[in-house]
Amino acid sequence: MFTKKLKKKLLFISLVVLIIFRFFATQPHYLDGQNLRITARVFQEPIRYSFKQSLNLLGLKIYLPLYPEISYGDRVIVEGEVKGGELINAKLISVTENKNWLYSLREKIINFYRSVLPEPHASLVAGIVLGSKSQIPADFWQSLKNSGLAHVVVASGMNVTFVASFLMSFLAVFLPRRRFLLPAFAGIWLYALLAGLDAPIVRAAVMGSLAFLAQRLGKVAAAWRILLISAVGMLLVKPLWLTDLGFYLSFVATGSLILFEKPIRERLAAIPTFFREGLATSLAAQIGVAPILFVTFGQFNIWSPFLNALVLWTVPPVMIIGAIGGLVGLVLPQLGELLLYLVYPLTWWFVTIGRL
């Protein structure tokens, strides 16, 4: 007779085996030298450089000329030759703009930011609010990567967590606890779609949804359990995330926060609160991700936790004011501009620290 503990272990082992099976069953099999035509929708924000843009489609890295610009949500047809995980000599056959209202709303808000704020401030707000990194100037993006601040500029799990917390506080004012589950779910996943369904975004959206569900059921959900269920669920749906560095970084950083943030914060009691919170969060996350970054890229900025602590406090107000300003600006442009001007001192501080 199986005990409850043994049943859980067997279930976990079965799920791991299923994930491994699905990974090999769904992984594309390409041959070097194979000529390939890909028709696919772009579900990750393309990265733009000075003279080219790159995107990932069906497990292949593809570099294309900078123009015509490809955006998140577009449908593209690309031809090229497979070589070592890349589609070389790639040619863009066609690109069809996505007419979905959600993608259109995203593009309109980003364009409004660009019409009001100078660079790199406009791209910084677009990155923090909506996860758009395609328009960030190349030199500023490199500075952010060198300083370890790039993860803050693109919408990440932290942003989704902030949205979930805001929704919980906001909805609790107007609805009884038992009735705000569906609106909260809708808000979290609407933001996830707007920000792009990268692994860190999906991870935070799944964890936020599970936390809301546990609260609705009157359960006390252990953070570790939610983290594990999220990882297994994501890999069952999309096993190819096993090859995504962002997937590992997101889960390792979250696990490190669960383990180390509270002890570190307690040991930093003498530091002012506004700096202590950011420093504790950054140090805790870096304990987990630093080894991965060093092994993968061969470098790690030792000052990164301190630089993160100097800018993390700007993210909530930039998100709130930037989001409201972008939405209001589509209806009342002058009022939207005024709101975005309020963000400028915060983005100036961020840009200054990011270029150190």
N, C-alpha and C positions, 0 to 999 in steps of 0.2 A: 504493500500500500504506500502510495506516494505521500510524503509530507508536503505541507504548503510551501516550505522553503525549497524543497527539491523540485516541485512543480515550477516555481519561479525560475530556478536555474535552467531547467529543461526548456522552458519557454524562451529564455534569453539566448541559449545556445541555438535553438531552432531559428530564431530571428536572425542571428548572426550568419548562420549557414545560408538562409534565404537571401540575405543581402549580398553575400559573396556570389551566390549563384546568379542573382539578377545583374550584378556588376559585370560578370563575364558574358552573360547572355545579351545584355544591352549595349556593351561597349562596341563602338564602330571599329571595323577591321579594315584598315587601309594598307595598301602596298606602296612602297616608295616607287615613284615613277608613274603611278596611276593618274590618268587624267580624269578629273572629277568636276561635275557640275552640281552645285549646292543651291537648293531653293529653301530658304528658311527665314523665320522671323527673328529679329534682333532682340534678345531678352536681356542683354547686358549693355550698359552704356559704352559705346566705342571710345577708345582713347585716341586723342588727336595730338600729333606732333607738328613740327614746323612745316613739313612737306608731305606728311602721310597720316593715315589713320589706321588703327588696328582694331579687330574684333575677333571674337571667338564664335565659331559656328560648328555645331556637330562634332566638337572635340578637336577642331583644327584652329590654329592661329593664322589669321589672314591679315596681310598688309595691303592697303589700297591707297591710291592717290587721295589727297586731302579733299578734293572736290570731284563729284558732288558729295556734300556732307551726308553721312548716314546717322540717323538718330535712333534712340531707343524706341522699339515698337515697329520700325520699318520692316517691310518684307523685301528681301534681296535675292537676286540670282547671281552667283559668282562661279567663275570657271578658273581652273588652275591645275597645277601638278602637285601631288602629294610628296612631301619629303620631310621625314623626321618630325611629324606632328605639326607641320605647317603646310599651307597651300601656297606654294611659290608661284611667281609669275601670274599672280591672280588678276583677273579682269572682271570688273563689275559689269554684268550684262544689263541689269535693270534694278531699280530701287523704287518701291512703291510706298509712299507715305501712308502711315496708319491714320485712318480717319476716326478712330475710336475717340469718343469725347474725353476720356481720361487722359490719353496721350496728348490730345490737342490742348487740354487745359494745362498740362505740364509744360508744353512748349510755349504757350502764351505767357505763363507766369515767368519762365526763364527769360523770355525776350523782354518782358517788362523790367526785370532786374537790370538787364543790359542797357536799357534805354535811360535808366535813372542813375545808376552808379557807375563809376569808372572801374576799369580793371586794375588789380585783380579782385576788387571788392565785390563786383557783381557776380563773378564766378564763385567767390567764396560763399556768398549768401545762397546761391543756387545749389552749391554742393552740400552745405549744411542742411538746408531745408528739403531739397528734393534729390540729393544724391547725384547731381549732374557734375561730372568732372571733365566733360569733353571740351569746354571752353576755357579751362584754366590755363593761363600762359605757361609755356614750357619751362621757363626759368623759375617761376614761382613754384610750380609743381615739383621741380627738382629740389628746391630749397626745403619744401615741406617733407619730402622723402628723406632728405639728409638729416633733418631735425627730428624726425619721428612723429610729425604732426599730420601726415597725409590721411591717416584714418579718421581724423576729426572732420576733415573737409568734405569727405564723401559720407552720405547718410549711412549709418551703421546700426548695429544692434543697440547702441546707446540711444540713438535718436528714436528708435521704435519703443524702447523702454520709457523714454520721456513722454512720448505720445500716449502710451498705455496709462502711465501715471496721471497724466493730464485728463484723459478721458474718465478715469475712475473718479477723480475729484470732481470733475465738471458734471458728470451724469448723476453722481450721488446727490447733488443739490436738487435735481428735478425729478428723479425717478427713485422708487424704492429699490433696494439692493437686488431683489429677485427679478427685476425687470430690465436692468441695464446691461444684461449679458449680450443680447443680440446687437444693440447699438455699439457696444464696446468692440465686439468681434468685427463688425462692419468697419468701424473707424480704424482699427489696427490694420486690417487687410487692405483697406482703401489706401492708406498711407504706404503700405508695403508695395502695392502696385505702382503708385506714383514714384516711389524712390527707386524702383527696380528690384527685381526678385533675386538679388545676389544672396549667396549662402548666409552671410551675417544678418541680413534683413529678414530672411525667412526664419532663421533660428530664433531671433528675438520675437518675431510675430507668433511663432508656434508656442514659445515659452509664455508669452503674454496671454495668449488665448487659453492655454492650460491653467495658468494662474487664475484667470477670471472664472473659468469653469469650476475649479476647485473651491473658490470662494462662494460661488453660487450654490454648490452642493454642501457647503458648510464643512469642508475638509481643510485641514492644515497641510498644504502641499510642501514637501521638502524640496529645496532648490535642486539638490543633486538628482532627485528622482525626475523632476521636470526636465532637467538638462539631458538625462539619459534617454527619456522617452522622446524628446525632441530629436535627438541625434538618430535614434533608431527609425523613427517615423520619416524623417527627411530622407534617409538612405534607402528606405523601402520604396519611396516614391521616385527618387532620382539617385540611383546608385553611383552615377558618374561624379557625384560630389566627392567621392573618395579621392578623386584626382585634383580637387580644387583646394589650393593652399588657403584661400579665405575661409573655407569650411573648418579646417583644423585650427587656424588662428582664432576664429570666433569662439569655438567651443573651449579651446585651451584657455583663452583669456577669461571667459566666463567662469570656468572652473577655478582659475586662480583667484578671481574676485571672491568667489564663495569661500575659498579657503583662507585667504590672506588679508582681505581688505579690513575686516574688523580688528584683528590683532595689530596691524600696522597703524590704523587710525588711533588706537588706544595708546600706542607708543609715541605718537606725535602730538600728544595732548597739549604740549607747550606752544605749538605753532598756531597762529590765528586760524579760525575756523574756515574762512573762505579759501585759504591756501591749503589747509590740511586735508579737506575733503578731496580736492583734485589730486593732491600728491599721493594720498593713500590709495585712491583708485588707480592711478597710473602705475605706482610701484607694484601693487598687487597684480595687475594685468601683465606687467613686464616680466615678472618672475616666470610666468609660463611661456610667453611668446618670445622672449629674448633669445633663448637657445634655438628656437625654430628659425628665427630671422637670421641669426648668425650662421647656422648650418646652411641655410638656403641661399643667402646673399653674401655671406662672408664678411658682414659688417654689422655694427650695432652702435648707436649713439648713446654713450653713457649718460649724457645730459637730457635725454629724451623724457624721462619721468618728470623732471623739474620744468622743462618747457611745456609739457602737457598740463602740469598743474597751473601754469601761468595763463593758459588760454581756455581750459575746460569750462570755467565759470561763465564764459561768454556764450557758450553754445545754447543754453535754454532761452535767454532773451533774444538771441539772433533768430532762433527757430520760431518763437512766438511772434515777434514783431515782423520778421521776414515773411512768414506764412500769411499773417493778416494783411500786411502791406501788399503782397502779391495778389491776393484775392480781391481786396478792396480796389486795387489799382486797375483791375480789369473793368470795373464799373465806374469808379470815381478816380480817374488818374491823378488828379492833383492831391487828393487825400492820401492815395497810395504812395505818391512821391514823398509827402511829408513824413509818413511813417518810416519809409526806407532811409530818410536822412537821419532818423533817430538811431539807426543801426550803424551808421558810418563810424562813430567813435569806437565802437566795439570791434568792427572789422579792421580799423586802422591799428588797434592794439594787436589783434591777431596777426595781421600782415607783418607788423614790426617784429614780433617775436618769431614768426615763421622764417624770417630772413636772417636771423642771428647766425 
